[in-house]
Amino acid sequence: MKLVRYGAPGREKPGIIDADGKIRDLSRIVKDIDGEMLATGGLAKIRKANIKRLKAVAGKPRIGPCIGRVRNFIAIGLNYRDHAAEGGNPIPAEPVVFNKAPSCICGPNDNTMMPKNSSKLDYECELAIIIGKRARYLTKEKALDAVAGYCIGNDVSEREFQMEHGQTIAKGKGAETFGPLGPWFVTKDELKDPQKLSVWTKVNGDLRQNGNTANMIFDCRHIVWYLSQFFVLEPGDVIVTGTPAGVGLGRKVEPKYLRVGDVVNLGITGLGEQKQTIVAFKA
């Protein structure tokens, strides 16, 4: 299933993409696409519904983040061999873990707002894991049982904040609009192998990232297992799993960061595409 949330920010409604690519309203089936829905058997309710009898959504509404009310937004750094190499970093022995502020989450096509005093704004197209049930101290064999599905995440980053203001990575990762998620929450039954997906980003039509999840250092199973050894994962938690080479920071001769007016397109096989325009900070 491809689940969506559509409508004005903060007032999104639950939906599902039908066989013709249209949005069908799920409001009669579930209240929202969020952790509470996942924890209370919402996916099973949706599967039982007759999608063709649900109301088709007219027009082209705004698409919101595909999972609502995220409480824990976790990120993995340096998880592609080529990305580690482009930054001159050694291959990590264990996953590099940090958090993005849940308040940075936005829709996949919402504008990206450049923060105050920003000079090194960057993009990172990433496969995101959506947790479907409470999990702690998982075994590796059972780790993916805790996963409900996947989506695209853009781990928008401000490199000066991240790297030149002390050692706390999260400073450069959690500004407003730094967490586009979606367009779809694709349930795991529809995405059989998360380690065989193309990952790409274009800036103003120029292909910058062209990778594949097969090149992850730590695969999705390992990441979910690993995180569960340190804290409890809850339904609706989101994990962005790292990005391939091609980020602005990684350009050898001269880093190429985003500027106001730039248009960023990104996508992952089977998970759709995102589009963001970079805009100036607005109070």
VMD Tcl script that draws the C-alpha trace (Angstrom):
set ca {
  {0.00 0.00 0.00}
  {1.01 3.59 -0.65}
  {-0.34 5.78 2.13}
  {-0.37 9.57 2.06}
  {-1.39 12.53 4.19}
  {-2.85 15.45 2.30}
  {-4.12 18.94 3.07}
  {-2.96 22.08 4.82}
  {-0.05 21.88 7.28}
  {-1.27 20.60 10.63}
  {-4.64 19.58 9.20}
  {-3.63 16.70 6.96}
  {-6.06 13.88 6.24}
  {-5.16 10.21 5.70}
  {-5.25 8.83 2.18}
  {-4.20 5.92 0.01}
  {-3.02 5.84 -3.60}
  {-5.32 3.68 -5.71}
  {-4.46 1.58 -8.77}
  {-4.90 4.64 -11.03}
  {-2.58 6.81 -8.97}
  {-5.40 8.83 -7.41}
  {-5.73 9.66 -3.72}
  {-8.64 8.03 -1.91}
  {-9.74 9.46 1.43}
  {-9.17 7.11 4.38}
  {-10.87 9.28 7.01}
  {-13.69 6.76 7.43}
  {-11.16 4.00 8.15}
  {-8.45 5.66 10.28}
  {-8.05 9.07 11.88}
  {-4.52 9.62 10.61}
  {-1.37 7.92 9.38}
  {0.68 8.02 12.57}
  {2.12 5.97 15.40}
  {-1.23 5.54 17.12}
  {-2.74 4.14 13.93}
  {0.13 1.69 13.57}
  {-0.04 0.62 17.23}
  {-3.79 -0.07 17.10}
  {-3.93 -2.24 13.97}
  {-4.68 0.51 11.49}
  {-2.84 -1.10 8.61}
  {-5.01 -4.21 8.89}
  {-8.14 -2.03 8.82}
  {-6.93 -0.29 5.68}
  {-6.13 -3.60 3.97}
  {-9.68 -4.80 4.60}
  {-11.24 -1.66 3.11}
  {-12.72 -1.56 -0.38}
  {-10.51 1.15 -1.82}
  {-12.70 1.68 -4.89}
  {-15.61 2.69 -2.65}
  {-13.64 5.35 -0.83}
  {-14.04 8.97 -1.87}
  {-11.58 10.13 -4.53}
  {-9.80 13.36 -3.58}
  {-10.39 16.12 -6.12}
  {-7.70 18.31 -7.59}
  {-4.07 18.33 -6.55}
  {-3.94 18.92 -2.80}
  {-0.75 19.63 -0.92}
  {0.97 16.41 0.16}
  {2.04 16.48 3.78}
  {4.64 14.36 5.55}
  {3.56 10.75 5.08}
  {3.68 9.97 8.81}
  {2.23 12.29 11.44}
  {3.20 13.19 15.01}
  {6.68 11.64 14.85}
  {8.18 11.51 18.34}
  {11.64 10.17 17.55}
  {13.38 11.19 14.32}
  {16.64 9.23 14.17}
  {19.41 9.56 11.60}
  {22.41 7.46 10.59}
  {25.54 9.22 9.37}
  {28.27 8.09 6.98}
  {26.38 4.93 5.97}
  {27.45 4.73 2.31}
  {31.00 3.82 1.41}
  {31.20 6.39 -1.37}
  {29.84 9.18 0.85}
  {32.37 8.41 3.58}
  {35.13 8.44 0.95}
  {34.10 11.77 -0.60}
  {34.42 13.42 2.80}
  {37.73 11.72 3.60}
  {36.18 9.82 6.50}
  {37.06 6.26 7.56}
  {34.39 3.57 7.31}
  {32.67 3.55 10.72}
  {32.90 0.36 12.78}
  {29.38 0.93 14.13}
  {26.47 3.08 12.93}
  {26.87 6.81 13.55}
  {23.64 7.86 15.29}
  {22.17 11.32 15.82}
  {18.71 12.88 16.04}
  {16.84 15.36 13.91}
  {14.27 17.53 15.67}
  {10.75 16.25 14.89}
  {9.75 19.91 14.43}
  {11.80 19.97 11.20}
  {9.47 17.48 9.48}
  {7.51 18.84 6.53}
  {5.85 17.72 3.32}
  {7.90 16.31 0.44}
  {7.22 19.28 -1.82}
  {7.19 22.07 0.76}
  {9.75 24.83 0.36}
  {13.05 24.46 2.21}
  {13.66 27.59 4.26}
  {17.26 28.70 4.62}
  {17.92 29.40 8.32}
  {19.22 32.69 9.64}
  {23.01 33.02 9.14}
  {23.10 29.96 6.88}
  {25.95 29.73 4.37}
  {26.35 25.99 3.71}
  {22.92 24.50 3.04}
  {23.05 20.92 1.71}
  {20.80 18.03 0.62}
  {20.89 14.30 1.42}
  {18.43 11.92 -0.23}
  {17.87 8.98 2.12}
  {15.80 5.85 2.51}
  {13.66 6.28 5.64}
  {12.38 3.42 7.79}
  {9.04 3.76 9.57}
  {8.74 1.68 12.74}
  {5.46 -0.21 13.13}
  {5.55 -1.61 16.65}
  {7.31 -1.16 19.96}
  {10.70 -2.80 19.87}
  {13.64 -3.23 22.23}
  {16.61 -5.60 22.26}
  {15.64 -7.16 18.95}
  {17.52 -10.06 17.42}
  {18.93 -9.43 13.96}
  {16.72 -12.16 12.55}
  {13.57 -10.43 13.84}
  {14.63 -6.83 13.35}
  {12.63 -6.13 10.19}
  {9.48 -7.46 11.89}
  {9.39 -4.10 13.68}
  {9.28 -2.19 10.38}
  {5.94 -0.99 8.98}
  {7.28 0.54 5.79}
  {9.56 2.99 4.05}
  {9.58 6.44 2.52}
  {11.94 9.07 1.15}
  {13.61 11.45 3.58}
  {15.72 14.46 2.67}
  {18.19 14.97 5.51}
  {18.59 18.68 4.80}
  {21.74 19.91 6.51}
  {23.49 23.17 7.32}
  {27.16 22.19 7.24}
  {28.53 25.21 9.09}
  {26.11 24.65 11.96}
  {26.88 20.92 11.85}
  {30.68 21.05 11.72}
  {31.91 24.46 12.87}
  {29.97 25.04 16.08}
  {31.27 22.28 18.34}
  {30.75 18.54 18.12}
  {26.95 18.27 18.14}
  {25.83 17.13 14.68}
  {22.17 17.85 15.45}
  {22.78 21.62 15.34}
  {22.94 21.42 11.57}
  {20.12 18.94 11.09}
  {16.96 20.20 12.78}
  {16.01 23.64 11.45}
  {12.51 24.29 10.14}
  {11.75 22.34 6.93}
  {14.92 20.23 7.26}
  {12.95 16.95 7.27}
  {10.79 16.42 4.16}
  {9.15 12.96 4.36}
  {7.15 11.26 1.61}
  {5.30 11.52 -0.69}
  {4.24 7.99 0.23}
  {4.50 5.69 3.20}
  {5.02 2.41 1.33}
  {4.24 -0.64 3.43}
  {7.01 -3.20 3.57}
  {5.01 -5.90 1.76}
  {5.20 -3.71 -1.34}
  {8.95 -3.12 -1.06}
  {10.42 -6.60 -0.86}
  {14.12 -5.69 -0.73}
  {15.12 -2.28 0.66}
  {18.75 -2.98 -0.26}
  {18.23 -2.78 -4.04}
  {16.91 0.74 -4.56}
  {18.27 3.56 -6.70}
  {18.73 6.85 -4.83}
  {19.13 10.12 -6.75}
  {19.13 13.90 -6.37}
  {19.10 16.71 -8.93}
  {19.70 20.39 -8.26}
  {18.34 22.71 -10.94}
  {18.23 19.67 -13.25}
  {21.88 18.72 -12.63}
  {22.27 15.13 -11.37}
  {24.23 15.33 -8.11}
  {23.53 11.99 -6.38}
  {23.17 8.67 -8.18}
  {23.54 5.81 -5.72}
  {21.97 2.57 -4.58}
  {20.99 1.23 -1.17}
  {23.07 -1.87 -1.97}
  {26.08 0.27 -1.05}
  {25.01 0.88 2.53}
  {27.65 0.00 5.10}
  {24.94 -1.07 7.57}
  {21.73 -2.35 6.01}
  {18.20 -1.68 7.27}
  {18.06 -4.88 9.31}
  {21.32 -4.06 11.08}
  {20.27 -0.47 11.77}
  {16.94 -1.40 13.39}
  {18.58 -4.18 15.42}
  {21.43 -1.88 16.51}
  {19.22 1.01 17.60}
  {17.00 -1.33 19.63}
  {20.00 -2.23 21.79}
  {20.23 1.36 23.04}
  {16.68 2.70 23.25}
  {13.08 1.65 22.71}
  {11.68 2.11 19.22}
  {8.02 3.11 19.11}
  {5.36 2.95 16.37}
  {5.72 5.96 14.11}
  {9.42 6.52 14.81}
  {11.37 7.40 11.66}
  {14.96 6.45 10.85}
  {16.78 8.04 7.90}
  {19.52 5.64 6.91}
  {22.29 7.71 5.33}
  {23.02 9.14 1.91}
  {25.20 8.21 -1.08}
  {27.98 10.38 -2.51}
  {27.26 13.61 -4.36}
  {26.30 16.03 -1.60}
  {27.39 19.64 -1.88}
  {29.96 19.21 0.89}
  {31.62 16.37 -0.99}
  {32.70 18.26 -4.12}
  {36.52 18.07 -4.18}
  {37.44 21.33 -5.87}
  {34.75 23.57 -4.39}
  {31.74 22.62 -2.27}
  {28.50 23.51 -4.00}
  {25.87 24.47 -1.48}
  {22.25 25.40 -2.05}
  {21.13 28.98 -2.62}
  {17.79 30.76 -2.55}
  {15.91 29.91 -5.73}
  {17.51 26.50 -6.26}
  {15.16 23.61 -7.00}
  {15.96 20.18 -5.53}
  {14.40 17.01 -6.97}
  {15.07 13.65 -5.37}
  {13.72 10.13 -5.56}
  {14.09 6.47 -4.63}
  {12.90 3.44 -6.58}
  {9.30 2.59 -5.66}
  {8.95 5.44 -3.17}
  {8.15 8.34 -5.47}
  {9.83 11.73 -5.78}
  {10.19 14.98 -3.85}
  {10.65 18.56 -5.04}
  {11.75 21.49 -2.89}
  {12.50 25.11 -3.71}
  {15.00 26.93 -1.50}
  {13.55 30.11 -0.01}
  {14.86 32.80 2.33}
  {14.12 32.73 6.04}
  {10.74 34.23 6.90}
  {9.70 34.96 10.47}
}
mol new
graphics top color blue
foreach p $ca { graphics top sphere $p radius 0.5 }
foreach p [lrange $ca 0 end-1] q [lrange $ca 1 end] { graphics top cylinder $p $q radius 0.2 }
display resetview
